Each structure stands twice: as structure tokens, then as C-alpha cells.
Amino acid sequence: MTFLSIVTVCRNNLSGLLKTQASVERQLSRDFEWLVVDGASDDGTLDHLKVIQHPRLKWVSEPDRGIYDAMNKGTLLATGKYIVYLNSGDCFASEDCVQRLRNEVKQNEPSPDLVYGACAREFSDGTQLLRKPRKIENAIRHTLPAIHQATLFRREFLEIPPYSLRYRLCSDYYISAVSYRNNPRVVYLSWTVATFSVGGESMKKIWLGISDCWRIQRDVLGAGVLSRIVSASRRFINNRLLFLLHMSTSKNEANSEGKRVV
């Protein structure tokens, strides 16, 4: 059985797909399959997929009901022992990530249900902010134990479909909450598995994210009102701090570009 299924969803983000493709193709280990689920893009993505010469690539391009519907489609296509969701623009942190992940799993038999690694959040000026994994039993009441791009799920452990379309922005939190409820065996890694660019929908649509998490904590985790209020407050503060840092680094990059032009 193939060790890893890398699921990449995209829609009208050819530049991001190219970035992810380069990261996947650099991997020293070839014990993976790469599954691209495109949402009927019209920016040249489909033409690019048609000419990629990659023996481990499978792809589909068709309309979907959003990112989590596409990620569910990718899950159904997967045949690997583990799945990682590395969407367009996301990258492995180094060329030996798949190899190191496979070694970590082998060293932690019986096979863990979840593997949590560190993830580097990258801002527009190249600044990176590392997010290390946290113990699932401590983190899940308020946030993700690890950034989704740095999380490996044992495929047979996942409920199918893994993502609920009830949560438009935070179904990655939903899948983590369901995983916690199912008593997973977890391995925590100290090293960086993936990088992703800050500034996505979760930062822009803060109230939708808070609403999603409120309902997940109530309906999946059974959290009380006080716990949910505390969690919503923490999420709002963390989101605004990241937003301010994002704006600051964007301004620094713009100033730098201006100086180069002059």
C-alpha cells in the first residue's frame, strides 16, 4: 500500500498549484500519490493539469460545493495508508518530509491514527511564524491541535465523508473534533512538516469562523456556554493579532518594493 495520499484542492489558483507541485516533485521519497481536485477552474489550471507528466498524479476537474466538498472528493480517491491535505499554495517544508513522516510512523507502531507536526505560517514579506503541535486533549476545546497542512490522518480512521459541509469555513476543526471523540492514537513531531501563506478566508471571515467553531464545540464536543465564550474570545484575539502582523508585513514588502523601484 502506498504510504501517503497528498490531496490538493484548487480553484482558479494556478500559481498556487505550481508552488505546491514543485514542493511535491522535490520529495526524495516516492512513496506517495498526488490527488488534485480542481473546481472547474478557468484560469489555465485545467490546461496545466492535462500536460503534467507525473506518474503519481491523479486529477479531476469539475464543479463542487466548496473547498470541503472538494476535499471529501479527494479523500474518496485516496488509496494511501495516510492522507495529508496540502492545498494549492501549501508546501512541504523540505524535500525529505515524506521520507521522515514514513520513518516516524514506522518507529511508532502500532500505526498512529494521527500524526501532528509543526507548520510555518508565512507572511507576504517572507517572515515565518512557527506553530508547533499541541496535545489534542488540551487544545481541542479551543483550537486545532496542529495546523491542518501539518496533520496526517490514517485513512481507515477517518469517518467518510470526513468533512461536514455544514461548516463552510472551519470543517478542518470539525474533522479534528470528530477524531478526538474517537479516541485516536497520536504522535507529535517537533519538526516542521509544511508551510502555508497567511491571509486566507479564515482571516477575512472572522465571524463565520467563530460561528462554525461555536457550533462544533456545542454539537461535537459537548462544550458548555462558558467554555464556548472563552474560546470565541481567544479566537477573535488571535485572529486580529495575525491580521495586524499580516498587514504590517504586507506594508513592509510594499515599502521594500518601492525602494527597489526608485
N, C-alpha and C positions, 0 to 999 in steps of 0.2 A: 504494500500500500504506500502511495505517495505520502511523504511526511506532512507537507504543508500546502493548503489551498490559499492562495492570495487573492482575495476578492477586491476588485476595484470597480467602483461605480462612478459614472461621469455623465455630464450633460453640458454640451457647449463649453467645454474646458479643455481644448486640445493642448494648450501649453502646459496645463497641469498634468494631463495624461502623459505627455512626453517626459516630464520630470519624473513621474512615477515609473515609467517604462525604463528609463535609464538606471534607476535605482534597482529595479528587479533584475535587469540584464547584467548588472555588475556582480550579482551574488556568486560567490565561489562555489557554493553547493548548488546542485541542480535538482535536489530532491523536493521539487515543488511543482505546482501547476498555477498558472496565472489566468484568472477568470475576470474578464472585463464585461460589465453590464452597462451599456450605453443607452441613455434615454432618448433615442431618436434625434441625435444632435444634427444640426445643420451648419456647423462651423468648420467642416472638414475632418471631424473626428472619424466619421464612418469611412471616408476615403482612406484615411491613415490606417485604420484597423484592417482594411482589406489587403494592404500591402505589407503588413508586418510579417517578417519571416522569423517566427519564434515557435519552436516545436512544442513548447509547453503552454501556449496561449489558446484559450477558447474564448469566444466573444459572442455577444448577442446585442443587437441594436433594435429597440422597439419602444413605443411609448410606455410609460409607467405612471404610478400614482405617487411618485416622490422618491426620495433617497432611500427610505427604509423598505419600500416595496422592491426597489432595485436590489438592495442588499439581501432581501429574502430570496430573490431570484438567483443571486449568486450563490447563496447557501445551498439551494436545491441542486445547483450544478456541481457543487464541490464533491470530490472523492477522497480528499486527503484526510489524514488522521486528525490534523488540526486545521483551524481556519483563523486567518488574520484579515481584518478589514482595513485595507490600505487604499483609500480612495484617491481620486485624481488630485495631484499636487502633494500627496503624502509620500514620504520616502523612508526606506530603511536607513538607519543611522550609519551603517558601514557595510562593506562588501561581504563581511563574514557573518552577518546577522542570522541567516537561515541555518548556517552550519552550527553556530553557537547555540541557537534555540534547540536544534535537534540533539546536541550533546547534553544540554540541560535536562531535556525530557528523559533521555536515556539514563542519566545519573539520578533521576528521581522516580524510579519505578516503585510501585505500580504507577502507571501513567496518570499524571495530574489532570484534573478537569479544566483548570485554568492556569495560565502562566501570565504573570503580571511583570512587565518591565518598566523601565523609566522611559520618558518621552520628552524630547526637546521641543518647546514651543518657540517658533522662530518668528521674529518681528521683521518688518519691511527693510530695516537697515542692517539685517544680519545678526542682531542681538538675539541670544537664545536664553530661555528661561526653562530650567530643568524641572520636570515634575516626576518625582520618584513614586513608586507604588506604595500604597498604604494597606494595612491589614484590613481585609474585607469586613470583618466584624465590627471594626471601629469606624470605617469610612462610609459604609453603605447607607447609613441613616441620613447622610447629608450630601454625599457626592460619589463620584466614581472612585473605586479603589485604585484604578490606574487609567490613564488616558486610553481611549478605545483603540487607537492605532498601535499601541504597545501591549495589547491583550491578545493572547492566544486562547481559543476555545477548542476543547476536544469536541469534534463534530458530533459524536454519538451522545455527548452530554447535553447538547442543545435541544430545546423544545423546537418543534417545527410547526409553523414558521417562527423563527426566533424573535423577530421584531414585530411589535404591535403597531398598526397604522393609526391607532387612537392617539398616539403621541407624535405629533408632527416634527418636533424639534429634539426631543430627549429620549427617543426609544433606545439609544445606547445605554442610558441609565436603566431603562426597563429591563433589558436583557441581563444587565448586571444584578438587578434586584431579584429577578427570577432565578438566576444562577445561585445567588446567596441562599434563597429559600430552599434550594435543592441540595444544600449541604455539600459544596464542592471540596475537592482536594486541591489546594492551591500551592503554587510555587512562586516565590517572589525573587525577582532578579534586581541586582544593584546597577546593572549596566544599561545603557541607552539603546533601546530597540528601534525607535522611529523618531522622525521629526515631522512637524506639520506647521503650516503658516497660520498665524493668529489673524483674526479678522473675519471669521465666518458668520453663519447665520445665528449661532448661539450668542454671539456678542451683540449682534444687531437687534435681535428679537428677545430681549431680556425677559419681558413679562410673559411671553409664550413659554419660555423655558421654565420660569418659576411655576407657571400653571401646570405644565406637564409633570414636573417633579413633585409638586404638591399632591397630584392625583396618584402618582406611582407610589409615593410614600404611604398614602392612605389605603390604596386598594391592593397593593402587592406586599408591602412591608408591614401594614397594620400600625403605622406610627400615629401617635396621638396629635392633637391640635397644637399643643405647646411645642412639641418636637418639630412639627412642620413649620411653625412660625420662626423658630430659631434657624432652621435650615434655609428657609426663604430669605431671611435676613443675611445670612452668611453668603448665600449665592449672589444676592444683589451686590454686596460689598465687593466680593471677589471679582465679579463681572466688571464693575466700574473701575476697579484698580487695573485690571487687564486692559480695559478700554483706554484709560488715561496713558498707560505705558505704550499702547499701540499708537495712539495719537502723537505721543512725544517722539517715538522712533520714526514715525512717518514724516514728522516735521524735520527731524534731523537729516533724514535721507533727502528731503526736498532741498534743504539748505546746502547739503553737500553737492547735489546735482547742479544747483545754481552756481556754486563756486567753480565747478569744473567747466560750466559753460562760459563763464566770464573768463 
